[in-house]
Amino acid sequence: MKKSRHLLFLLCFLPFLVLNTSAVFADARSDKIQQLEASIDQYAQQIQQKESEAQSLANQISIFELQIKQSQAEIDATNLTISGLSAAIKEKERSIALEEKEIARQNGILSQYLREAARNDSGSFLEFLLKNNKFSDFFSDLNYSSNIQSSIQDTLATIKNLKEKLIKEKTDLESDKAEQEQLKRIQSKQKTALENSKKQKQKLLDQTKGQEKTYQQLLVKARQDLDKIKNQPYELAMGFKMTFIEALSHALPASQLTGVRAAFLLAIAKIESDWGGNVGKGTWKTDMAPRDFNAFQIITSALGLNPDSTPVSKKPSYGWGGAMGPAQFIPTTWLLYTDAVSNLTGRRPASPWNIDDAFTASGLMLAESGANKQTYASEVKAAKIYIAGGRWSTSLTARIYSNNVMAEASRIQKDIDTLNQAR
């Protein structure tokens, strides 16, 4: 008998134990991610400080070492975030299944009430009076009919609330799955960045043999090789391939019009290209969210383009594609900026597939988020908003994206400065 009571207690307590253990793991994972994020931010600040100092061999080695630590911390934080998203996705899927089951149950209840109401309404008012021998019975039936109508309204309200909650949870689930998919793609980029920093550090040590004089000679040689800087390949989204100097010639006018650094604009475009996945290989009816169909047709019609043969980004495993041009604008977002772009450039209508228009639209969008202040913090925030929108402050993808953008912007700015010094 005691064993039965103990077993019953364990069976009752087990669900609480499982849920409580999951919560503990989630809290521990969240704390670890926060610690890693703090370390990543610290490494980024240290790298920024080192890059502002006079160039020396020891300084450059320190930058490589900080980049290695930062990349490893990014990888660890990404792994933990993917794990957390997996748990959240499973929980949302379980909750959605329960809500769908409850909606089905409420629909069944509603059907019963409707059938009962139909039976009560099938006779005439006179028949309703005649079938009740007493006035008390008549009022009792009348009250019953009123209760049924009230129950129908209550059930309809319940179903409506459940469906609204279900739609929100499905939207959140889709966002989580899209972010998880993007994080998985980013993982390979992070590992590549880690290996590149290790290789660059070792290459520099091999080249200089630890000698400062040799390092300074390498710097002079690099600055003098302007053709190498100008002609380095630079690829934007949608297959826009050009040299660095050509890309810069498009970014500089947009920078002057919007107040956003040319190096920052180029970095955004470069990261968009690298992270774009199946960029330019999709079609609107297959890969674009239906909510963007009308906007896409408005854009292509104004430009005299056939929507069926106009390429857009291919959708990933979860979420939607449908982004347009070198800056990868979603149609509904592009329509928000097309008039402002035309007012600045004089081209009407503005086209997301025109490089100058795309850079100008990106600049306007980034300026709205504060990038035109041209401070490190304002550019980081603008990059986060650019990739994650309203989720920018909580999305790990947004922080990783902004780190990548700022690192790329730093490299590009050095090349721009070198070209400017040579003039």
Summary of the structure (lengths in Angstrom):
residues: 423
radius of gyration: 30.4
end to end distance: 93.3
largest distance: 114.1
contacts: 1290
relative contact order: 0.08
helix: 81%
strand: 3%
